Amino acid sequence: MSDTTANAMWMNFLGTSPTWYKKAIIAFLLLNPLALYTLGPFVTGWLLIGEFIFTLALALRCYPLQPGGLLAIEAIILGMTSPQMVFEETAANFEVILLLMFMVAGIYFMKELLLFVFTRILLNVRSKVALSLLFSLVAAFLSAFLDALTVTAVLISVGVGFYSVYHKVASGKHLAHEEHDHSIDDGVHDLHRDDLEEFRAFLRSLLMHGAVGTALGGVCTLVGEPQNLLIATVAEWDFLEFFTIMAPVSMPVLVAGLLTCYLLELSGRFGYGAKLPPRVRDVLVEFQAVEETRRNKRSNARLAVQAVVAVILVAGLALHLAAVGLIGLMVIVLLTAFNGVIEEHQLGHAFEEALPFTALLVVFFAIVAVIHDQHLFTPVIDAVLSMESDVRPAMFFLANGLLSMISDNVFVATVYINEVKAALDAGTISRQEFDHLAVAINTGTNLPSVATPNGQAAFLFLLTSALAPLIRLSYGRMVIMALPYTVVMGGVGLTCVALFL
């Protein structure tokens, strides 16, 4: 192979990623076989988890699908898991796959209504503290009845809408101008650059408050998160019973989370506190005025259709009439049919946001398959089950929280709840202790996991969305912004588990 060809291949490998990043991925791929044959599969499994987290942490340098996918393929080739196990992990999460494929695309066709509603909220609620609390509280309420990823998709659509409107004006283009690439800052006038940075900080804080809100609400009900339904099924709890049993932990955490939101905005610490710049507000006010003047019978009819479908969506999800993804497909059919979107290329744009993340999620399930096959969590589980009964709930909360920061919450909950159910069936623990441990497992997988983007699917979705690079929301920044919430939610949750269970 000539030097020219080799250089071209090197340039093509992971595209425009930094050279040090490319070398790091190659080093991982070379290190893993060596570690497997010298240190064994258990240590190599944990090494693989660390490498995959590395790719997530540098998602803004290179989308994690490619480097993470290479690591997953290598793990299968090395025999650390099998294609069948990856398939089984993916099939077990098929509802999440359907949700990403169809629900997120459905939200895309509702963005006109979302921008209409949230623009009015943003312009009418002048207090940043009140606005942050509103975002967090609404996200918590919706996540208790809907799905955190659906709520996050709404927040992302709103964020992209706001950002694109201002970026267009900051680049010297009129609001009526149709074509504009808001991912490139080259055309932004010097006069607007400081305002643009402040606006990015403003959007980052709102979205993080909203994302944390999905965790605050998601822990409360059996439909809030996928693992909740799994735990409720094993424990044989209905909707009301689940809410009541979780309330001694979930309600104090909700209050503490909202109080944290309030204090963060007042203090301006950890990346919060940024306000909407006056010139940005002026642009959004002008945008609203322009939209009003351009509104006609057809645009009003589109908004009316979107509003009706939004009601159908909420009702369908709240009553659990079908799998979330199937309801999303229904939303796509209704919105496109009644709003005249009938060409294939018009539909394609709606799927651009979610399908890369869907592929990444399957790669993530491959890493979870390695965790399963190599029993990486078994020592932790065995250690907790061997402890005295009075400290088990708190230890289960901590163990689940720590493992959920780096792995799939559904997988962690599945492993723990099945072990606890086996102990109940064997007569090792009483039904009361089983209930207490189930609460600890549910709250443990939902609350401390906000620490990292890979701990919450909604956080990971936000990190890998098209919005994250626009507002400079990196993995490290997310961890820093989530830190006070992690400490408060984890600390209050652990205290309540220790006191009330």
ChimeraX attribute file (.defattr): number of C-alpha atoms within 10 A of each C-alpha:
attribute: neighborCount
match mode: 1-to-1
recipient: residues
	/A:1	5
	/A:2	7
	/A:3	8
	/A:4	9
	/A:5	10
	/A:6	11
	/A:7	11
	/A:8	11
	/A:9	12
	/A:10	13
	/A:11	14
	/A:12	11
	/A:13	13
	/A:14	18
	/A:15	12
	/A:16	11
	/A:17	15
	/A:18	11
	/A:19	13
	/A:20	9
	/A:21	16
	/A:22	18
	/A:23	11
	/A:24	14
	/A:25	20
	/A:26	14
	/A:27	11
	/A:28	17
	/A:29	18
	/A:30	12
	/A:31	14
	/A:32	23
	/A:33	18
	/A:34	12
	/A:35	16
	/A:36	19
	/A:37	11
	/A:38	11
	/A:39	12
	/A:40	12
	/A:41	23
	/A:42	19
	/A:43	15
	/A:44	22
	/A:45	23
	/A:46	16
	/A:47	17
	/A:48	24
	/A:49	18
	/A:50	13
	/A:51	20
	/A:52	25
	/A:53	20
	/A:54	17
	/A:55	24
	/A:56	26
	/A:57	22
	/A:58	15
	/A:59	18
	/A:60	18
	/A:61	16
	/A:62	19
	/A:63	18
	/A:64	24
	/A:65	23
	/A:66	16
	/A:67	23
	/A:68	24
	/A:69	20
	/A:70	17
	/A:71	25
	/A:72	27
	/A:73	17
	/A:74	17
	/A:75	24
	/A:76	18
	/A:77	13
	/A:78	15
	/A:79	13
	/A:80	21
	/A:81	23
	/A:82	18
	/A:83	14
	/A:84	10
	/A:85	18
	/A:86	22
	/A:87	15
	/A:88	15
	/A:89	20
	/A:90	21
	/A:91	14
	/A:92	14
	/A:93	17
	/A:94	14
	/A:95	16
	/A:96	21
	/A:97	22
	/A:98	19
	/A:99	24
	/A:100	27
	/A:101	24
	/A:102	24
	/A:103	27
	/A:104	29
	/A:105	25
	/A:106	28
	/A:107	25
	/A:108	21
	/A:109	21
	/A:110	23
	/A:111	18
	/A:112	17
	/A:113	20
	/A:114	21
	/A:115	19
	/A:116	16
	/A:117	12
	/A:118	16
	/A:119	18
	/A:120	13
	/A:121	13
	/A:122	17
	/A:123	15
	/A:124	10
	/A:125	13
	/A:126	12
	/A:127	12
	/A:128	20
	/A:129	19
	/A:130	14
	/A:131	17
	/A:132	26
	/A:133	22
	/A:134	19
	/A:135	20
	/A:136	26
	/A:137	23
	/A:138	17
	/A:139	29
	/A:140	29
	/A:141	18
	/A:142	20
	/A:143	28
	/A:144	25
	/A:145	22
	/A:146	28
	/A:147	25
	/A:148	29
	/A:149	25
	/A:150	23
	/A:151	23
	/A:152	24
	/A:153	25
	/A:154	19
	/A:155	23
	/A:156	23
	/A:157	21
	/A:158	23
	/A:159	22
	/A:160	20
	/A:161	19
	/A:162	20
	/A:163	21
	/A:164	16
	/A:165	18
	/A:166	24
	/A:167	26
	/A:168	22
	/A:169	21
	/A:170	24
	/A:171	20
	/A:172	12
	/A:173	16
	/A:174	12
	/A:175	17
	/A:176	12
	/A:177	9
	/A:178	8
	/A:179	8
	/A:180	14
	/A:181	11
	/A:182	19
	/A:183	14
	/A:184	11
	/A:185	14
	/A:186	8
	/A:187	14
	/A:188	18
	/A:189	13
	/A:190	11
	/A:191	9
	/A:192	18
	/A:193	15
	/A:194	12
	/A:195	18
	/A:196	23
	/A:197	15
	/A:198	18
	/A:199	24
	/A:200	21
	/A:201	21
	/A:202	21
	/A:203	24
	/A:204	24
	/A:205	26
	/A:206	25
	/A:207	24
	/A:208	23
	/A:209	29
	/A:210	24
	/A:211	27
	/A:212	30
	/A:213	30
	/A:214	33
	/A:215	30
	/A:216	30
	/A:217	29
	/A:218	29
	/A:219	31
	/A:220	31
	/A:221	26
	/A:222	26
	/A:223	24
	/A:224	25
	/A:225	29
	/A:226	18
	/A:227	24
	/A:228	26
	/A:229	21
	/A:230	18
	/A:231	23
	/A:232	21
	/A:233	12
	/A:234	14
	/A:235	16
	/A:236	11
	/A:237	16
	/A:238	13
	/A:239	13
	/A:240	11
	/A:241	14
	/A:242	21
	/A:243	18
	/A:244	14
	/A:245	17
	/A:246	23
	/A:247	17
	/A:248	17
	/A:249	25
	/A:250	27
	/A:251	19
	/A:252	14
	/A:253	26
	/A:254	23
	/A:255	14
	/A:256	19
	/A:257	26
	/A:258	22
	/A:259	13
	/A:260	18
	/A:261	27
	/A:262	17
	/A:263	15
	/A:264	22
	/A:265	21
	/A:266	13
	/A:267	11
	/A:268	11
	/A:269	13
	/A:270	17
	/A:271	18
	/A:272	23
	/A:273	22
	/A:274	20
	/A:275	17
	/A:276	21
	/A:277	15
	/A:278	10
	/A:279	15
	/A:280	22
	/A:281	15
	/A:282	13
	/A:283	18
	/A:284	22
	/A:285	16
	/A:286	13
	/A:287	20
	/A:288	17
	/A:289	12
	/A:290	13
	/A:291	15
	/A:292	11
	/A:293	9
	/A:294	10
	/A:295	12
	/A:296	11
	/A:297	8
	/A:298	10
	/A:299	14
	/A:300	12
	/A:301	14
	/A:302	20
	/A:303	19
	/A:304	13
	/A:305	18
	/A:306	25
	/A:307	15
	/A:308	13
	/A:309	18
	/A:310	18
	/A:311	11
	/A:312	15
	/A:313	20
	/A:314	15
	/A:315	14
	/A:316	17
	/A:317	19
	/A:318	15
	/A:319	11
	/A:320	14
	/A:321	11
	/A:322	11
	/A:323	15
	/A:324	24
	/A:325	22
	/A:326	17
	/A:327	23
	/A:328	26
	/A:329	18
	/A:330	18
	/A:331	24
	/A:332	24
	/A:333	15
	/A:334	17
	/A:335	21
	/A:336	21
	/A:337	11
	/A:338	13
	/A:339	17
	/A:340	9
	/A:341	15
	/A:342	12
	/A:343	9
	/A:344	8
	/A:345	9
	/A:346	10
	/A:347	16
	/A:348	10
	/A:349	12
	/A:350	19
	/A:351	17
	/A:352	14
	/A:353	22
	/A:354	23
	/A:355	17
	/A:356	17
	/A:357	23
	/A:358	19
	/A:359	15
	/A:360	21
	/A:361	22
	/A:362	21
	/A:363	24
	/A:364	24
	/A:365	25
	/A:366	28
	/A:367	29
	/A:368	25
	/A:369	27
	/A:370	26
	/A:371	23
	/A:372	19
	/A:373	17
	/A:374	18
	/A:375	13
	/A:376	17
	/A:377	17
	/A:378	14
	/A:379	9
	/A:380	13
	/A:381	16
	/A:382	11
	/A:383	11
	/A:384	19
	/A:385	16
	/A:386	9
	/A:387	11
	/A:388	10
	/A:389	14
	/A:390	11
	/A:391	13
	/A:392	21
	/A:393	27
	/A:394	25
	/A:395	24
	/A:396	28
	/A:397	27
	/A:398	23
	/A:399	22
	/A:400	28
	/A:401	28
	/A:402	17
	/A:403	21
	/A:404	27
	/A:405	21
	/A:406	20
	/A:407	23
	/A:408	24
	/A:409	26
	/A:410	21
	/A:411	21
	/A:412	23
	/A:413	25
	/A:414	16
	/A:415	14
	/A:416	23
	/A:417	22
	/A:418	13
	/A:419	15
	/A:420	21
	/A:421	20
	/A:422	13
	/A:423	15
	/A:424	16
	/A:425	12
	/A:426	10
	/A:427	10
	/A:428	13
	/A:429	15
	/A:430	13
	/A:431	14
	/A:432	11
	/A:433	18
	/A:434	19
	/A:435	19
	/A:436	20
	/A:437	25
	/A:438	27
	/A:439	27
	/A:440	30
	/A:441	29
	/A:442	31
	/A:443	31
	/A:444	31
	/A:445	33
	/A:446	33
	/A:447	33
	/A:448	31
	/A:449	30
	/A:450	30
	/A:451	27
	/A:452	25
	/A:453	26
	/A:454	25
	/A:455	24
	/A:456	30
	/A:457	21
	/A:458	22
	/A:459	27
	/A:460	20
	/A:461	24
	/A:462	25
	/A:463	24
	/A:464	25
	/A:465	19
	/A:466	17
	/A:467	23
	/A:468	21
	/A:469	15
	/A:470	17
	/A:471	21
	/A:472	15
	/A:473	24
	/A:474	21
	/A:475	25
	/A:476	14
	/A:477	15
	/A:478	24
	/A:479	17
	/A:480	16
	/A:481	22
	/A:482	23
	/A:483	17
	/A:484	18
	/A:485	23
	/A:486	21
	/A:487	15
	/A:488	18
	/A:489	29
	/A:490	24
	/A:491	17
	/A:492	21
	/A:493	28
	/A:494	25
	/A:495	14
	/A:496	19
	/A:497	27
	/A:498	18
	/A:499	11
	/A:500	10
	/A:501	20
